[in-house]
Amino acid sequence: MTNINPYQAQLINKWRKGNLLLPKSSLFVLEATPAAYVTLAGNEAEKAANISLIEVRAVGRFGRLFISGTESEVEAAAKAAIASLEQLGGRE
């Protein structure tokens, strides 16, 4: 999502204690299974671009990763995160 509305940012930030989603920034949400894979994806995303990890939910069956920043930085981080998961072995 690009150009986050201030109200949308407020809803996402409601329970946040760390990095906050800022209005007018971009947001990328990645969901992966097993949940622990989102930690690897988040690490690779941070290496690839200057982004903020808004939230990493690595508990349960599905993990979710929330990344924010400028549109170009989020796009680069998303590509790196997806590529890191695609390189993992063990899939049929």
Buried (B, 14 or more C-beta within 10 A) or exposed (E): EEEBEEEBBEEBBEEEEEBBBBBEBBBBEBEBEEBEBBBBBBBBBBEBBEBBBBBBEBEEEBBBBBBBBBEEBBBBBBBBBBEBBEEEEEEE
